[in-house]
Amino acid sequence: MEHGDTALVDGDGARVPNDWWSDVLRTVSDGDRRMIVEDAAGNRFVLLSEARYRALEAAERAQAPGRPRVTLTAREQEVLQMIADGCPGSVAAERLGLAPNTVAQHLASVRRKYGVRSSAAAAAVARQDGLIS
């Protein structure tokens, strides 16, 4: 539905029904839900609950000061999680259907990104960053 020059869609891309404002508030107050408002120019704005916003701020503040945020690929996270869980690289390779050298390369990439010398140290920092459990 369009209201003036603004179309409202929920976080899954579904259009918001006619009574859009109360639907927006109800959806956003749900906590984990968000609403995306898009204007006629294609600019998008995300509406979310204050509790969710504060949680995002807290997560951002929890990042160690002075250390840049590291981004790991899904495969790097998967390999690192297995290593952190005590799985040897050769077993991780077998379980993931990868060559042992590929697992070693993923771990080398993670160590390089974090600037550490061991996979254990990389796992500890990734755990602090919330990238692995």
PyMOL commands that set and color helices and strands:
alter all, ss='L'
color gray80, all
select helices_A, chain A and resi 20-29+50-62+74-84+89-96+100-114+119-128
alter helices_A, ss='H'
color red, helices_A
select strands_A, chain A and resi 2-3+6-10+34-39+44-48
alter strands_A, ss='S'
color yellow, strands_A
deselect
rebuild
show_as cartoon
